[in-house]
Amino acid sequence: MSNAGGTAPSSNSGSPSAAFRHPVFVVIWTATLVSNVGSWMYSAASGWLMTSLDPDPLVVALVQTASTLPVFLFALPAGALADIFDKRRFLLVLEALNTALCAVYAVMVGFHWVTSYNLLLFTFLIGAAGALALPAWQSIVPQLVPKEDLTSAVAANSVGINISRAIGPALGGVAIAALGIVSPFWINAISNLAVIGALLWWRQQNSSNTVLPSERLGGAIEAGLRYARHSPPLRATLIRAAAFFLFASAYWALLPLLARTQIESGPQIYGLLLGAIGVGAVGGAFIMPRLRAKLGADLLVASGMVGTIVTLVLYALAHNVGIALIASLLAGVSWIAVLATLAVSAQVSLPDWVRGRGLALYTTVFFGCLTAGSAGWGEVAAVLGLPTAHLLAAVGMLAAIPLTWGWKLQSGTSVDLTPSMHWPAPITSYPIEHDRGPVMVTVEYRIRPHDREEFLKALEQLGHQRRRDGAYRWGVFEDAADEGRIAEVFFVASWTEHLRQHERVTNADRVLQDCVDRYHSGNAPKVTHFIAASA
């Protein structure tokens, strides 16, 4: 979930251990590890409980769907809220709500009030609380570690999640056998108190210098979608994520049935298989730096997809614990290779002002594919059987590798997305209300005829930046009576939104703007602001 703060340079930032030099990271990472162990115990217990309440494959797969659907539904507004509100307070409220929901359902399990319907309902509600918190957890990572340790922090978070995945399901199986089905539900509620304690201890430093009013929820969501539309690095990450998670969801959704019906085992074996996935992921995290250096991001993701294909085939053939364990270990290694690479690619594609919303979009794709895939593969398994469902998922992922290869990952790694603040403040002759608009901004250039084509190509790239940062319309016009006089024109919804553009422009954008300005003859291009007139 979270990581740690500090400023010291790192010589081994590719390793998950580099982030542990920062004290805040250690505290929050440890707290989330404890909480995630409880969550995985709950997840394993929920899946197993449903097999006894209703063993229909579709209904069992719906447990996974109920846990992932809230992220698909709520991640984007949650990301906007994470960018608008104080993240620490926002997280405290949501984690307290999550703890209360977990405790209520533990009571219901203890009193034998559970049905397949209320199990799905509470799984959805608990998932909703987690979904609202997830973008805020993701977006605080760059606040907690310096930029050179960001890859390490993301990898370390993945290691923590997969350590909990390795420990939690196994402990859940043991707890069910020793203490009864209610025990994992209570442990989950209690373990979440560690996160609340860590958040109460941590004092977030506010890095925002804006004096503008907070964005409204609808406008903030629209701004996030607009940024994603005009950001090729983020779009590439989202497309590659969809290609992987849609087919990888098959083994997550069907694993309880594989353990109960295909292998004909009990909850301990189901927990063991989930734990093996976690062990494989932890091991994979420590060999990832070498693999990333050797293969690069794109080949590493493709290799993880090939490993997942082999995993799905092995699950289709598994009728004993040994083959299923091998498949689970390979699943974990492949999962961490793809997941950590995609997560870093998303992080480095985003400036701070839109980080919560951009990561929420990534999370929406992630969990949306898990949700649709879980329900879809559950239905396929109900009609055609477990082995066929696994094999069809393998074939789909095999086709996805060449189809998505053109979308390159982490192309923004070396791009400086920190605010440059190089736009001068607009000069006005009278006070302007913040919500007045729309605003039309014109930038006039004087271009030599032989530079026209190259200038227009560079200006087109700058146009993407204008639209990413707030313009809803952008265009270029030439003076029919004066060759070489070219005007760039863009529209922004309000005066406040244009002032936000001034705060959002990055050092990378400044480099691009300098490239455009090199073609201009004379003094600096003339910038003019027009506001819609009203009687």
C-alpha positions, 0 to 999 in steps of 0.5 A, spaced: 500 500 500 504 505 502 512 506 503 517 511 506 520 518 506 527 520 505 531 524 501 538 520 501 541 518 494 540 510 493 546 506 489 541 500 489 534 503 487 533 497 483 533 493 489 526 492 493 531 493 499 533 500 497 526 503 500 527 500 507 533 506 508 527 510 510 523 510 516 516 512 514 517 507 509 518 501 514 513 503 519 507 504 514 510 498 510 510 493 516 503 496 518 500 494 511 503 487 511 500 486 517 493 488 514 494 485 508 495 478 511 489 479 515 485 481 508 488 474 505 486 470 510 479 473 509 479 472 502 481 465 502 476 464 508 470 467 503 472 463 497 472 457 501 466 459 505 462 460 499 464 453 496 460 450 502 454 455 501 453 454 494 458 450 490 456 452 483 462 455 479 459 461 477 457 463 484 464 461 487 467 466 482 462 471 483 466 472 490 472 474 486 467 479 482 464 482 488 471 484 491 474 487 485 467 490 482 468 496 487 475 498 484 472 498 477 466 502 479 469 507 484 477 507 483 476 514 478 472 518 483 476 515 489 482 518 485 479 525 484 478 525 491 485 523 493 488 529 489 483 534 492 483 532 499 488 531 505 490 524 503 492 522 510 485 524 513 482 521 507 485 514 508 484 514 516 476 515 515 476 509 510 480 505 514 476 506 520 470 504 515 473 498 513 475 495 520 468 496 522 465 493 516 470 487 517 468 486 524 460 486 523 461 481 518 465 477 523 459 477 528 455 475 522 459 469 521 460 467 528 452 467 529 451 463 523 447 468 519 451 468 513 448 466 506 451 466 499 447 473 498 450 477 504 457 474 503 457 477 496 454 483 499 459 484 505 465 482 500 462 488 495 462 493 501 469 491 504 471 492 497 468 498 496 472 501 502 478 498 499 477 501 492 476 508 495 482 508 499 487 505 493 488 511 489 490 515 495 495 509 498 498 509 491 499 516 490 503 517 496 508 513 494 512 518 491 511 523 497 514 517 502 521 516 498 525 520 493 525 519 486 531 515 485 528 510 490 521 510 486 522 503 483 524 500 489 518 502 493 513 499 488 517 493 488 517 493 495 510 494 496 509 488 491 514 484 495 509 486 501 503 484 498 506 477 496 509 476 502 502 477 505 499 472 500 504 467 501 502 467 509 495 469 509 491 464 505 496 458 509 494 461 515 487 462 513 487 454 512 490 453 518 485 457 522 479 455 519 481 447 521 483 449 528 479 455 530 473 454 525 471 458 519 469 465 523 477 466 526 479 469 519 474 474 519 476 476 526 483 476 524 482 481 518 478 486 522 483 486 528 489 486 523 487 493 520 488 496 526 495 496 524 494 501 518 490 506 522 495 506 528 501 507 522 497 513 519 495 516 526 503 516 527 505 519 520 505 526 519 504 528 512 508 534 509 503 538 504 507 539 498 502 543 494 503 551 494 497 552 490 492 558 492 487 556 487 480 553 490 480 545 490 477 542 484 470 540 484 469 532 483 466 532 476 471 537 473 477 533 477 474 526 474 474 530 467 481 532 467 484 526 469 480 522 463 483 528 459 490 527 461 490 519 460 487 521 453 493 525 451 498 521 454 501 516 450 505 513 456 499 512 460 495 509 454 500 504 453 500 502 460 493 501 460 492 497 454 498 492 456 495 492 463 488 490 460 491 485 455 494 481 461 489 482 467 483 479 463 486 472 462 490 472 468 484 473 472 482 466 470 486 462 475 485 467 481 477 466 480 477 458 479 483 456 484 478 454 489 474 450 485 481 447 482 482 445 489 476 442 491 473 439 485 479 437 480 484 436 486 479 434 491 482 437 497 480 441 503 482 448 505 489 447 507 491 445 500 487 451 497 491 456 502 497 452 500 496 454 493 495 461 494 501 461 499 505 458 493 503 464 488 505 469 494 512 465 495 513 465 487 512 473 487 516 474 493 522 470 489 520 473 483 521 480 486 528 479 488 530 477 481 526 482 477 532 488 477 537 483 474 531 481 469 529 488 468 536 490 466 537 485 461 530 485 458 527 491 459 520 493 461 517 490 454 520 484 454 519 483 461 512 483 461 512 479 455 516 474 459 511 474 464 505 473 460 509 467 457 510 464 464 502 465 465 500 461 459 504 456 462 501 456 468 494 456 465 496 450 461 499 446 468 492 448 472 488 445 466 492 438 467 493 438 474 490 433 478 494 432 484 497 437 488 505 437 486 503 440 479 498 445 482 504 447 486 509 448 480 503 452 477 502 456 483 510 458 484 510 460 476 504 464 477 507 468 482 513 469 479 510 471 472 505 476 476 510 480 480 514 481 473 508 484 470 505 487 475 511 491 478 513 493 471 506 496 469 505 499 476 512 503 475 510 505 468 504 508 470 507 512 476 513 515 472 507 517 466 504 522 471 505 528 474 503 530 482 497 534 480 493 528 477 497 522 480 491 519 484 486 520 478 492 516 473 493 511 478 485 510 479 485 509 471 490 504 472 487 500 477 480 501 474 483 497 468 486 492 473 480 490 477 475 491 471 479 486 467 479 482 474 472 483 475 469 481 468 474 476 467 472 472 473 465 472 472 466 470 464 471 465 466 467 462 471 461 461 466 466 458 461 468 453 467 460 452 468 459 450 461 465 447 459 469 445 465 475 447 469 481 445 464 477 448 458 477 454 461 484 455 463 486 453 456 482 458 453 485 463 457 492 461 455 490 461 448 487 468 449 493 471 452 498 468 447 494 472 442 495 478 446 502 478 446 503 480 439 497 484 438 499 489 444 507 489 442 507 496 439 505 499 446 511 501 449 512 501 457 515 506 461 517 511 456 516 517 461 522 514 466 527 519 464 522 525 463 522 530 468 514 531 470 516 536 476 512 543 475 516 548 472 512 554 473 515 558 467 509 561 465 508 568 467 502 570 470 497 573 466 496 580 465 489 583 467 486 590 467 480 588 472 479 583 477 476 576 474 472 571 477 475 564 478 469 561 475 468 565 469 469 562 462 470 559 457 477 562 456 480 563 449 488 563 449 492 565 443 499 565 442 502 568 435 508 566 432 512 569 426 515 563 422 520 563 416 517 559 410 522 554 410 521 552 417 513 551 417 513 544 416 518 542 422 514 548 426 507 545 425 510 538 427 513 541 434 507 545 435 502 538 434 506 535 440 505 542 444 498 541 443 498 534 446 500 538 453 495 543 452 490 538 452 493 534 457 493 540 462 486 543 461 484 545 454 478 542 451 479 544 444 486 546 441 488 548 434 492 552 429 491 558 424 495 561 419 494 569 417 491 568 409 494 575 408 500 575 412 505 569 410 508 566 416 504 569 421 501 563 425 496 563 431 496 557 436 489 557 439 486 553 445 480 554 450 479 552 457 473 552 461 474 557 466 479 562 468 481 558 474 482 552 470 487 556 466 490 558 472 491 551 474 494 550 467 500 555 469 501 550 475 501 544 471 506 545 466 512 541 467 520 541 466 518 536 460 513 541 457 518 547 458 523 543 453 518 542 448 516 549 448 523 551 448 523 547 441 517 550 438 519 557 440 526 556 437 522 557 430 519 564 432 522 570 429 523 576 433 521 577 441 517 572 445 511 569 442 505 574 443 500 571 448 493 574 449 487 571 453 480 572 451 474 571 456 467 570 454 463 576 454 456 577 458 452 583 458 
